[in-house]
Amino acid sequence: MCALSLGIDTSNYTTSVALVDEKENIIYKKGILLEVKSGERGLRQSDALFQHVNNLPLLLKELARGREIAVICYSQRPRPLPDSYMPVFRAGESLAKSLAAVLNVKLLGVSHQEDHIRAAIYGSGSPILEDSFCAVHFSGGTSELLLVNKEKIGYRCEIIAKTLDLNAGQLVDRIGVLMGCDFPAGRAVEKLAEKAMLQKQENNCIISTSMAGSDFHFSGQENQVANYLKSGVDKSVVAYHLLKAIAKTLSKSIVQLQKKHAFHSVLFSGGVMSNQIIKACIIKELAQSGIRLCFSPGEYARDNAIGNALMGMDYFKTLGGEIRDKC
């Protein structure tokens, strides 16, 4: 039978499972978004952990029977650092260790950030990246630019720029909730912004960026947006200019970092980077930079377990696993 790799990820707001074969075909992938009460701007770790424990059996129940799982790879911490920790990942770790013991298969623990990077590489068409490249991880819990070096399995990541206050996803969610959208508000804010683009609404709504070298601030943008909304500026217009401001902030940071670190490629991951308006603005801002920009579809940019499943298969192959014709 064809050997398979099972990936498990229990992040802040999504429970996800994925299964890939030896040729990196995705056999199964599914996630459940954690529930947040209307009007709330997030979840406590204990509440998120409880939902993960309830969601995991539902996801595994739908896995195809008769499959030969050879390895299980799970997210054990947020970042590939010894002191990185977040309680929500204990749900996936506990299940992964239990399954590996029962099935007598190999087990691999990685970081959620590495999961994002591996999934984004796959989703962007598996480009041949340099041994050292830049990766953007913009989500509700992280807003970092990383200098990434490939390891035998996984990646060594050095933070070379980051937010000094709010994360980009936090900013979008807070403004979305302020506008009356449910949390998480990323897609709703993008739809509002698309409305402004279609109607070609013009006004003097300008949301500035705030840089500290290659690091950046997002709290000032939150205040600017709140003031525009209070003054009666149309929500869709404000949403559009907010997304442009996030893209311009990120683009400025990339340009400054490229001068220092001389990377040739930038890989984009995290839920914020699935936003098509932000993507289009970054492409425009960096069109003359000569930097290769690697974007992936939303299903690979947002939280998922596909990267873990792929790294699990990478690990399996280093142990002597071979691709079989009937896969």
Buried (B, 14 or more C-beta within 10 A) or exposed (E): EBBBBBBBBBBBBBBBBBBBBBEBEBBBBBBBBBEBEEEEBBBEEEBBBBBBBEBBEEBBEEBEEEBEBBBBBBBBBBBBEEEBEBEBBBBBBBBBBEBBEEBEBBBBBBBBBBBBBBBBBBBBEEEEBEEBBBBBBBBBBBBBBBBBEBEEBBBEBEBBBBBEBBBBBBBBBBBBBBBEBBBBBBBBBBEBBBBBEEEEBEEEBEBEBBBEEBBBBBBBBBEBBBEBBEEEBBBBBBBBBBBBBBBBBBBBBBBBBBEEBEBEBBBBBBBBBBBEBBBBBBEEBBEEEEBBBBBBEBBBBBBBBBBBBBBBBBBBBEEEBEEEEEE
